[in-house]
Amino acid sequence: MDNLSRRWLIFALAASLFLLSQFYRVSNAVIAPLLIADLSLDTKAIGLMSASFFYAFALTQIPISLLLDKLGPRSMMTVLSAIGVLGAIIFSLADSLAVGVTGRVLLGVGMACNLMGSYKLLTLWFSSRTFASVAGILVAVGTLGNMVATTPLVLLVDQMGWRSSFQLIAMINLLLTVFFYIMVRDRPLHRYSDSESAVTTMKIAQAFGNLRMLFKQKEYWIISFATFARYGIFAAFQALWAGPYLMEVIGLSALATGNLILLLNAGMILGSPCWGALSDRLFRTRKWVIVAGSLGMALSIIFLAKISAETPLAVPALLFFCFGFFNATGLLMYPHIKELMPSEMSGAAMTGINFFTMIGPAVFLQGLGTLMQTLYPDASRGSDAFNAVFAVCLIFLLMVAVLYSFAGEKRVDG
């Protein structure tokens, strides 16, 4: 197989594994009532089970950052994906909270390298002139995994049950992992990518020095808090709490709930290129677009807290789409921190931001569940409990908007 054909095959396999990562992280939302019933879980427990994926995912970024260059993406992604397959099987067999959490932890570890490893492969197999475009396509394909975890998953579960559904997906994951290991090479035999020549080996002392400089920048901490809260709140609803709210409080069916969460993801997908273009070409700012997006998310939450069983379905449909659409402004936090830091620190800066991005969902998934269980132990998934959740999320989003207004930025060139 020539380099041209192999690089697109590598892209397809890497994108498929990233799609599965996106699927697993949010799949609990539409099956939450089944998990609660089958495993005898309360609100606090289901929050912990969902959060365990993100805790494991975030913490695994640390060894990945140290080992990815040394071992190569092919080996790292293969080994971790196999762990993910094991996690999916264990999760499908869960008969208690402990087993369910074990499965979700292994899934989080197993999926943790599928984006960073894919980026590494694209760096080595594609020209730097096409890297940004190919990476954007990769993220778009991966985001489809969020959509597969909505209505399609509901339909599959209706036919097979949630346990058999996850076993089927685990088998697909295993086949992809084996095929990935057989077909992928870390780099072409004859170097295709001119970006490979730009890869340098940084000494450990220099890397720690860059981190110390990074930690002294107030913008780093403002952006880290912002991405922690913004994506934490979004993913908490996307991955879990939207399901119980729509099905148990509003009284919608699982299929209608899946459709609304599908719109949440559609808003995110459409918002990403839209806000990027507006930031680059019209407003010439990252900061104020992000502030506006945070306020848009806050406004969406205010209205979501007001819907009821009598509300026409078009209203929550619009609100879910808008919530995802405004959340997409958060992707601008990565170029924002990159533009503020020297080029030799950009990788550390974005990796540092990504850690807070991924730990946010874990904290909010578990924290919101604990809050509901603590305040309303007899009605932890009732309307009053969710009103408390909406209030907490609103406060955090307003804090993001206020704090972010104090961040510095470099003017975006036209």
TORVOMI-309292 format. One record per residue (C-alpha): residue in one letter; x, y, z. Coordinates in steps of 0.001 Angstrom, whole numbers, plus 524288, in hexadecimal, padded with zeros to 5 digits. Layout:
MIKE   code      xx      yy      zz
MIKE      A       X       Y       Z
...
// end
This chain:
MIKE   code      xx      yy      zz
MIKE      M   80000   80000   80000
MIKE      D   805AB   80D4C   7FC49
MIKE      N   806E2   81892   805E6
MIKE      L   7FB76   82010   80028
MIKE      S   7F1D6   814DF   801DD
MIKE      R   7F70B   810EF   80F24
MIKE      R   7F650   81E84   814FD
MIKE      W   7E7D1   81F90   811ED
MIKE      L   7E582   811E7   8173C
MIKE      I   7ECB1   81604   823A2
MIKE      F   7E43A   82229   82448
MIKE      A   7D7C9   819FF   822FC
MIKE      L   7DBE1   81067   82D99
MIKE      A   7E067   81B0F   836ED
MIKE      A   7D3E1   822C5   834C1
MIKE      S   7CBCC   81687   83769
MIKE      L   7D29D   81447   8445E
MIKE      F   7D0A9   82292   8480A
MIKE      L   7C241   82140   8447D
MIKE      L   7C12A   815F1   84E1F
MIKE      S   7C7AA   81E39   85897
MIKE      Q   7BD70   828D4   856C1
MIKE      F   7B2AD   81EA1   856E4
MIKE      Y   7B6C3   81822   86391
MIKE      R   7B84E   824BE   86B21
MIKE      V   7AA2C   82924   86922
MIKE      S   7A308   81C28   86789
MIKE      N   79DA2   81BD4   87567
MIKE      A   79409   826EF   872E9
MIKE      V   78999   81F4C   86BA4
MIKE      I   78B60   812B1   87367
MIKE      A   78BF8   8192B   880D3
MIKE      P   77E64   81485   8851A
MIKE      L   781F9   8068C   8814E
MIKE      L   78EBD   80745   888D8
MIKE      I   787D3   80CD5   894C2
MIKE      A   77DBD   801FA   89481
MIKE      D   786BB   7F685   89120
MIKE      L   791B2   7FA04   89A92
MIKE      S   78946   7FFF2   8A570
MIKE      L   79048   80D0B   8A4AF
MIKE      D   78CB9   81A04   8AAC4
MIKE      T   78FD3   8274B   8A4EA
MIKE      K   79D09   8284C   8AB9F
MIKE      A   7A10C   81ACB   8A6D1
MIKE      I   79D3D   81CE6   8989A
MIKE      G   7A4B1   829BF   898DE
MIKE      L   7B0CA   822DD   89E12
MIKE      M   7AFCA   8181C   893E1
MIKE      S   7AF1F   821E1   888BC
MIKE      A   7B9C5   82A75   88E98
MIKE      S   7C33E   81F1A   89013
MIKE      F   7C567   81ED8   88147
MIKE      F   7C9DC   82CFF   88149
MIKE      Y   7D271   82BC3   88D6E
MIKE      A   7D997   82052   88736
MIKE      F   7DA45   8271C   879FC
MIKE      A   7DFFC   8339E   87FAB
MIKE      L   7EA10   82CFB   88864
MIKE      T   7EE98   8242B   87D4E
MIKE      Q   7F29E   83059   875B6
MIKE      I   7FE73   83183   87EB4
MIKE      P   80547   824BA   87ADA
MIKE      I   800C0   82676   86CD1
MIKE      S   807C5   83388   86BEC
MIKE      L   81442   82CEC   870A9
MIKE      L   81377   82044   868D7
MIKE      L   80CCF   82393   85BF0
MIKE      D   81914   8288B   8552C
MIKE      K   82168   81D96   85AD2
MIKE      L   81889   811E5   857DA
MIKE      G   81184   81761   84BF7
MIKE      P   802EF   8191E   84986
MIKE      R   800DE   80B9C   8437D
MIKE      S   80506   80439   84FAE
MIKE      M   7FED7   80DCE   85944
MIKE      M   7F1B1   80E3F   85273
MIKE      T   7F14E   7FF7E   85079
MIKE      V   7F446   7FC05   85E9E
MIKE      L   7EB28   80633   8644D
MIKE      S   7E032   802E2   85AC4
MIKE      A   7E11A   7F4A0   85EF6
MIKE      I   7DF6C   7F92B   86CFC
MIKE      G   7D382   800C4   8686E
MIKE      V   7CDA0   7F488   86255
MIKE      L   7CF54   7ED85   86F47
MIKE      G   7C8E9   7F8FA   87622
MIKE      A   7BD19   7F8AE   86D19
MIKE      I   7BB33   7EA1C   86F83
MIKE      I   7BC6C   7EB90   87E4A
MIKE      F   7B2E4   7F6F5   87E09
MIKE      S   7A919   7EEDD   87654
MIKE      L   7A9D3   7E424   880BA
MIKE      A   7A8AA   7ED5A   88C61
MIKE      D   79FC7   7E8F2   89765
MIKE      S   7A41E   7F335   8A149
MIKE      L   7A979   800FA   8A24B
MIKE      A   7B755   7FBF3   8A46B
MIKE      V   7B75C   7F3C7   89807
MIKE      G   7B123   7FEBC   8903E
MIKE      V   7BB4A   8087D   894EB
MIKE      T   7C62F   7FED2   891BB
MIKE      G   7C127   7FD8D   883E1
MIKE      R   7BFF8   80C3D   8822F
MIKE      V   7CDA6   80E95   887B3
MIKE      L   7D378   804DD   87E10
MIKE      L   7CBCA   80B69   87324
MIKE      G   7D140   818AB   8771F
MIKE      V   7DF23   8136D   8771F
MIKE      G   7DCE1   80C45   86A59
MIKE      M   7D7AB   8180A   862F7
MIKE      A   7E160   821E3   8687A
MIKE      C   7EB3B   8216D   85D43
MIKE      N   7E215   8212A   851A8
MIKE      L   7E291   82FD8   84F24
MIKE      M   7F0AC   832FA   852CE
MIKE      G   7F579   82689   84C25
MIKE      S   7EDC8   829D4   83FEF
MIKE      Y   7F37C   83789   83FBE
MIKE      K   8010A   831A3   840B3
MIKE      L   7FE4C   82893   83539
MIKE      L   7F902   833CE   82D11
MIKE      T   80531   83BB7   8302E
MIKE      L   80DD2   830DC   82ACE
MIKE      W   8059E   82CB3   81F1E
MIKE      F   80029   8398B   81A07
MIKE      S   80686   845F2   81545
MIKE      S   8065B   85188   81E97
MIKE      R   7FF09   858EC   813E6
MIKE      T   7F37A   84F8D   8151D
MIKE      F   7F48C   84BDD   82380
MIKE      A   7EAB6   855D0   828A8
MIKE      S   7E067   851F6   81EB5
MIKE      V   7E235   8435A   820EA
MIKE      A   7E22D   8453F   82FB5
MIKE      G   7D572   84CD0   82E96
MIKE      I   7CF4E   841B5   826DF
MIKE      L   7D423   83827   83131
MIKE      V   7CD58   83FCC   83C0F
MIKE      A   7C0DE   840DE   83402
MIKE      V   7C0A7   83226   8319C
MIKE      G   7C358   82F93   83FED
MIKE      T   7B855   83875   84419
MIKE      L   7AF0D   82FA9   83CA4
MIKE      G   7B189   82616   847BA
MIKE      N   7AA05   82F47   850AC
MIKE      M   79EA6   82E82   84737
MIKE      V   79F47   81FAE   8461F
MIKE      A   79DA8   81F5C   854ED
MIKE      T   79046   825E0   853D6
MIKE      T   7850F   8213E   84B3B
MIKE      P   78CAB   81622   84490
MIKE      L   7908F   8109B   851CC
MIKE      V   78281   81190   85695
MIKE      L   77DE9   809C7   84AC9
MIKE      L   788A4   7FF9F   84C92
MIKE      V   78591   7FE2B   85B12
MIKE      D   7771A   7FC93   857F1
MIKE      Q   77AA0   7F118   84F46
MIKE      M   7857D   7EA99   8571C
MIKE      G   7859D   7F031   864D5
MIKE      W   79095   7F8B5   86A05
MIKE      R   79975   7ED61   86DEC
MIKE      S   79946   7E697   860B7
MIKE      S   79AAA   7F3BD   859F9
MIKE      F   7A754   7F6A6   86123
MIKE      Q   7AC5D   7E8F4   85E80
MIKE      L   7A9DD   7EAF3   84FFB
MIKE      I   7B0D8   7F810   85041
MIKE      A   7BC2E   7F1D7   857BB
MIKE      M   7BDAE   7E7B2   84CEE
MIKE      I   7BDDE   7F273   842A2
MIKE      N   7C7ED   7F991   84ADE
MIKE      L   7D044   7ED35   84BA1
MIKE      L   7CFED   7EB2D   83CF3
MIKE      L   7D3CD   7F95B   83A8F
MIKE      T   7DEF2   7F822   84451
MIKE      V   7E45B   7EBDD   83DE6
MIKE      F   7E326   7F1B9   8304E
MIKE      F   7E97C   7FE48   83545
MIKE      Y   7F544   7F6CA   83A74
MIKE      I   7F6C7   7EF0B   82DD7
MIKE      M   7F591   7FA5F   8245B
MIKE      V   7FB2E   80635   82B63
MIKE      R   80973   80A2E   82B6D
MIKE      D   80E95   8154C   833B8
MIKE      R   814E4   81C04   8280E
MIKE      P   816B1   81A10   81973
MIKE      L   82263   81263   814A3
MIKE      H   825A1   81E27   80C50
MIKE      R   82231   82A6C   813A2
MIKE      Y   8161E   830D1   80DFB
MIKE      S   81353   83AD0   81871
MIKE      D   81BAD   8470F   818AD
MIKE      S   81683   8495C   8266C
MIKE      E   81E91   83DED   82B5D
MIKE      S   82AD3   845F9   829EE
MIKE      A   82513   84FC9   83381
MIKE      V   823DB   845B9   83E44
MIKE      T   82E4D   847E4   8485C
MIKE      T   831FA   84103   854D0
MIKE      M   8308D   849DA   86097
MIKE      K   83888   8471C   86CC0
MIKE      I   830F0   8442F   87920
MIKE      A   836DC   84FD8   8803B
MIKE      Q   8328F   858FF   87559
MIKE      A   824E0   85340   87564
MIKE      F   82388   85585   88410
MIKE      G   828E9   86332   88267
MIKE      N   81E67   8661E   87866
MIKE      L   81414   860F9   881A7
MIKE      R   818E1   869E1   88C89
MIKE      M   8180A   87586   88362
MIKE      L   80A83   87154   87F26
MIKE      F   8058A   8703F   88D12
MIKE      K   8098F   87E5E   88F9C
MIKE      Q   80086   88386   88502
MIKE      K   7F331   88809   88A00
MIKE      E   7ED4B   88542   87C9A
MIKE      Y   7F0BA   876FB   87E09
MIKE      W   7E8E5   875DE   88A95
MIKE      I   7DD85   87DFF   88566
MIKE      I   7DC97   875AE   87925
MIKE      S   7DE6E   8691A   880DF
MIKE      F   7D348   86C88   88A0D
MIKE      A   7CAE3   870A2   87E86
MIKE      T   7CCC5   863FF   876F4
MIKE      F   7CB21   85C0F   88386
MIKE      A   7BDD6   86235   8862B
MIKE      R   7B933   863F1   87827
MIKE      Y   7BBD0   85629   8734C
MIKE      G   7B912   8503E   8809E
MIKE      I   7AB42   8559D   8808B
MIKE      F   7A8EE   8525A   8723F
MIKE      A   7AE15   84478   87350
MIKE      A   7A6B5   8420E   8800D
MIKE      F   799FF   84432   878B0
MIKE      Q   79EA4   83DED   86C12
MIKE      A   7A414   831C7   872A6
MIKE      L   799CE   82F91   87D2E
MIKE      W   790CA   83984   88376
MIKE      A   78930   83DB2   8775C
MIKE      G   78392   82FEB   876C1
MIKE      P   77D94   82F39   8847A
MIKE      Y   77905   83D61   883A7
MIKE      L   771C4   83B93   876D9
MIKE      M   76C6A   82DFB   879B9
MIKE      E   7694B   82EC8   88845
MIKE      V   76648   83D35   88A72
MIKE      I   760B3   8415B   87D5F
MIKE      G   75B13   833E6   87A19
MIKE      L   760B4   8320C   86C78
MIKE      S   76330   824C6   86676
MIKE      A   770CD   81F32   864DD
MIKE      L   76FE0   82171   85624
MIKE      A   76BD9   82FBD   857A6
MIKE      T   776C0   83181   8618B
MIKE      G   78094   82BA1   85820
MIKE      N   77BE9   834D2   84D83
MIKE      L   77DC9   840BF   85644
MIKE      I   78B79   83C9C   85A3B
MIKE      L   78E12   83A76   84BBA
MIKE      L   78A99   848DB   849A3
MIKE      L   793D3   84C88   854AB
MIKE      N   79EE2   84625   84D15
MIKE      A   79A42   84BE3   84032
MIKE      G   79B38   8596A   84632
MIKE      M   7A906   85668   84A9E
MIKE      I   7AD17   85169   83D2E
MIKE      L   7A742   85CF2   835D4
MIKE      G   7ABFE   866D2   83FC5
MIKE      S   7BA49   862C8   83F1F
MIKE      P   7BD5C   867C3   83152
MIKE      C   7B3CA   872FF   832C6
MIKE      W   7BA13   878D9   83EE7
MIKE      G   7C7A3   87635   83998
MIKE      A   7C4C2   87DD5   82D3E
MIKE      L   7BE44   888F4   834B3
MIKE      S   7C9C5   889AB   83DF6
MIKE      D   7D3CE   889A6   832F7
MIKE      R   7CD62   89238   828CB
MIKE      L   7C2E6   89AE3   82EB0
MIKE      F   7C4E3   89DA1   83D21
MIKE      R   7D3B6   89B53   83D37
MIKE      T   7D32E   8970F   84B6F
MIKE      R   7D315   88A54   85307
MIKE      K   7D009   88FD9   86073
MIKE      W   7C35D   896F2   85DCF
MIKE      V   7BDD0   88C13   85559
MIKE      I   7C040   882B0   860B4
MIKE      V   7B9F0   88C2C   86A61
MIKE      A   7AE0F   88D42   86177
MIKE      G   7AD5B   87E6F   8603B
MIKE      S   7AD97   87CC1   86F02
MIKE      L   7A272   8866C   87070
MIKE      G   79B14   87F51   865A9
MIKE      M   79C9A   87274   86CFA
MIKE      A   797F7   87917   8797E
MIKE      L   78BEC   87E70   87299
MIKE      S   788EC   87106   86CE6
MIKE      I   78978   86B0A   87A8A
MIKE      I   78014   87535   87FE6
MIKE      F   775FF   8718B   875AC
MIKE      L   77892   862E1   876DE
MIKE      A   7751B   863DE   88549
MIKE      K   767CC   86978   88176
MIKE      I   7630C   85EC5   87841
MIKE      S   758A0   85526   87C87
MIKE      A   750D6   849B4   87755
MIKE      E   74798   85362   870B7
MIKE      T   7526C   85A93   86983
MIKE      P   75213   8582F   85ACD
MIKE      L   75D45   84F2E   856D7
MIKE      A   76286   85990   84D99
MIKE      V   76673   861FF   85943
MIKE      P   76FCF   85863   85FED
MIKE      A   7748A   85484   8524A
MIKE      L   778A1   86296   84FB0
MIKE      L   77E7A   86405   85D4B
MIKE      F   78690   8579A   85C32
MIKE      F   78BA0   85BC1   84EE9
MIKE      C   78F25   86947   85429
MIKE      F   795C5   86375   86029
MIKE      G   79EA9   85B67   8575A
MIKE      F   7A087   866A6   84DCA
MIKE      F   7A507   8703F   85846
MIKE      N   7AD78   865E7   85ED8
MIKE      A   7B55F   864E9   85240
MIKE      T   7BB82   8722F   85551
MIKE      G   7C388   86AEA   85F92
MIKE      L   7CBD0   864BD   854D1
MIKE      L   7D1B0   8723E   852C1
MIKE      M   7D85E   8710D   86002
MIKE      Y   7E2DE   8687E   859C8
MIKE      P   7E732   87251   84F6E
MIKE      H   7E5B2   87D0D   859C1
MIKE      I   7EFBE   87709   862FD
MIKE      K   7F853   87308   85777
MIKE      E   7F8E8   880FE   85270
MIKE      L   7FC44   8866F   85FDE
MIKE      M   807E8   87D65   86222
MIKE      P   81513   87C41   85B35
MIKE      S   81531   871DF   8509A
MIKE      E   81DF7   868D6   85889
MIKE      M   813AB   868D1   8634A
MIKE      S   80788   8673C   85AD7
MIKE      G   80717   85872   85C2F
MIKE      A   80857   858C6   86AF9
MIKE      A   7FE47   863B2   86BB1
MIKE      M   7F40F   85C7B   863B6
MIKE      T   7F6A5   84F98   86AAD
MIKE      G   7F525   8566D   877BD
MIKE      I   7E842   85C47   87370
MIKE      N   7E3C3   84EF9   86E6C
MIKE      F   7E5D6   848E2   87BDA
MIKE      F   7DC43   8528D   881E4
MIKE      T   7D2F9   85093   87677
MIKE      M   7D22D   84203   8794B
MIKE      I   7D20A   842BF   88822
MIKE      G   7C67F   84C2B   88794
MIKE      P   7BC67   84201   88368
MIKE      A   7C0F7   838B1   88E10
MIKE      V   7BF41   842E6   898AE
MIKE      F   7B229   847D2   893B5
MIKE      L   7AC94   83A47   89104
MIKE      Q   7AFCA   8359D   89EAA
MIKE      G   7ADD0   842BD   8A561
MIKE      L   7A058   8455D   89FD9
MIKE      G   79BE7   8379B   8A32D
MIKE      T   7A0D4   8391F   8B117
MIKE      L   79A3F   84664   8B234
MIKE      M   78D06   840FC   8AE0F
MIKE      Q   78E26   83543   8B709
MIKE      T   79242   83DBC   8C29B
MIKE      L   78810   8487A   8C11F
MIKE      Y   77CB6   83FC9   8BD21
MIKE      P   77F75   831DF   8C1DF
MIKE      D   7714A   82DB5   8BFE1
MIKE      A   76FC2   833FE   8B277
MIKE      S   77D8F   834F8   8AD28
MIKE      R   77915   834F5   89EFB
MIKE      G   76D55   83DBD   8A0ED
MIKE      S   76AF4   84B6B   89BD4
MIKE      D   77008   85228   8A823
MIKE      A   77CC9   84A8C   8A77B
MIKE      F   77EDD   84E5D   89954
MIKE      N   77B82   85C8E   89C4D
MIKE      A   786CC   85C66   8A60F
MIKE      V   78F91   856BC   89B64
MIKE      F   78B7D   8614C   891C9
MIKE      A   78E50   86BD8   89BFC
MIKE      V   79C07   866A0   89EA4
MIKE      C   79F15   8659C   8901B
MIKE      L   799FB   8735F   88DCF
MIKE      I   7A2D5   878D4   8987F
MIKE      F   7AEC9   87211   892C3
MIKE      L   7ABF8   876D8   884F7
MIKE      L   7AA49   884D4   889AE
MIKE      M   7B731   88389   89109
MIKE      V   7BD98   87F0F   88456
MIKE      A   7B84B   88AE5   87D05
MIKE      V   7BCE2   89474   88770
MIKE      L   7CA5F   88E7F   8898E
MIKE      Y   7CCF8   88CC2   87B08
MIKE      S   7CAC4   89B3C   878BE
MIKE      F   7D75C   89D9E   8807B
MIKE      A   7DFA1   894C2   877C1
MIKE      G   7E942   89AF1   86E80
MIKE      E   7E9C0   897A7   86023
MIKE      K   7F0FF   89A86   853BB
MIKE      R   7E92F   8A0A7   848E3
MIKE      V   7E5BE   8969D   83E7D
MIKE      D   7EBDF   89A7B   8317D
MIKE      G   7E2FE   89B09   825B5
// end
